[in-house]
Amino acid sequence: MQKLKIALVVQRYGLEVNGGAELECRLYAERLIPFYDVTVLTTCAIDYVTWKNEYSAGTEIINGVRVIRFPTDRERNQQSFGKIHEKVMANMGNREEEIEWMEEQGPVSPGLIEYIKNSRDEYASFVFMTYLYYLTFHGLPFVAGKSVLIPTAHDEPPIYLSIFKNVFTMPKAIFYNTPSEKVFVHKLFSNQNIPSEVGGAGVDLPELMDSGDFCARYGIRNPYMVYVGRIDESKGCRELFDYLDYYNAKRKEKGQTPLTLVLVGKEILEVPKRDDIISLGFVSENDKYAAILESEFLVLPSRFESLSIVVLEAFRLKKAVLVNGHCEVLKDHCKISNGGFYYLSKEEFALYVDYLLLHPDVRRQMGRNGRMYQKQYYSWDSIITKLCELINFAAK
């Protein structure tokens, strides 16, 4: 029997693009191959800040997935984007200016949009990854009747722009990452009539994982807490550095040695040159997991997450987490799993860090709780089954 031909649309795609919605898209695409003839439609960009064309345009195969790349027409102009961004986020822009904001944000790829328009009868269904960008905003309307939206939505300023009302009300089906995302979107857009499922992402661990000499190779002293992800102000990293400074000042007052923060990920924000912060940059998957395994716990300071694969990875490795309580998704992970703490201030941050360090038995039990939660709610078999159901529905 011939497989249905489907397209996944995402702003960036590749082995070098290893975070957020783009990684989630790749994980889906690779697991949909047994069930569909899968094509990914994306741009030639690697960097989400510049949208510079770095990949070659055309078709290539990545881990068995056909990928068709289209060039971006221009790189993002940070000055003009910053100007319109400030205006519309202050609720001072009209619809035309919100559309201008979308164009300035990018990635602008009319060729990709034209391909969607001209090829809509070639594919049984189109899956759009994230609500936020140009490709979903301009591409989804051409194929709304056969579309699945994976919005990766959370409570952030852009989602309140008027231009996103149609994005959330025209897809044939929606695949949410978490129950709290679904509740938030329903409340904001009153789109309960659109068929939906809650999925998310599973966790893949290397078959052979060895953390034995990790700390020695990188010159890391125990104990340490670990942050994994893009090192960026928008991810709460600047606040994390300030909170760590506050916490270690208190340790110094008590005559204790400072706690080390180990960072794993690409540096967008300049990392302070301090003895209590070690930035490893981009590392192998084995070393990423080793960094989590050898840590006392994972810390995630972001206020804006729609799922957080790294929290699920930490849970899979039986590690407790400490997260920003201003993010409902992260708070729900902790409350439902009893696998970590969430903080709302630097005082609470310091309190919970101390508690986790001083109570290893509780910390280990939290890690076990997290593992059970990840296994129950975020297994790949269940996730892909639900996603296939929505794709088949959209293809009818």
Number of C-alpha atoms within 10 A of each C-alpha: 3 7 12 16 16 24 25 22 27 22 28 26 26 17 12 11 16 18 17 18 23 20 19 20 23 23 16 19 23 15 15 18 15 10 13 18 18 23 21 25 26 24 31 24 26 19 13 15 15 16 24 19 18 13 16 14 17 12 14 13 11 14 11 11 18 19 22 21 23 23 23 24 15 15 18 20 14 13 10 12 18 13 12 20 21 13 16 20 15 10 12 11 19 14 12 10 15 23 18 17 24 23 16 23 25 25 28 24 21 17 15 22 21 14 13 24 16 11 12 17 11 12 18 21 27 29 29 26 23 21 19 19 17 23 27 21 19 19 20 27 16 16 22 20 17 24 28 30 27 25 23 22 22 21 19 11 11 17 16 14 16 14 17 16 15 13 20 21 17 19 24 23 26 27 25 24 23 22 14 21 22 23 13 15 19 15 11 14 15 14 17 13 10 14 15 21 18 18 23 26 24 22 18 11 12 9 7 6 12 13 15 11 10 17 16 9 8 11 10 16 12 12 14 22 23 24 23 23 22 21 22 17 15 15 18 16 22 18 15 21 18 12 19 22 18 15 20 19 15 14 16 11 9 9 9 11 12 19 22 21 23 23 25 23 19 17 16 12 14 11 16 12 9 10 10 18 22 20 19 16 15 18 13 9 12 16 18 20 22 19 26 26 20 18 21 22 27 26 26 24 26 21 20 20 20 23 25 22 21 21 26 23 21 25 29 22 19 24 28 29 30 24 23 23 20 17 21 19 24 28 20 16 25 24 13 12 20 18 29 30 24 24 20 12 13 17 12 14 23 18 13 17 20 14 14 21 17 11 10 12 11 16 22 18 17 25 25 21 22 30 22 17 21 24 15 10 17 20 17 19 10 15 20 19 12 16 25 14 13 23 24 15 16 22 19 9
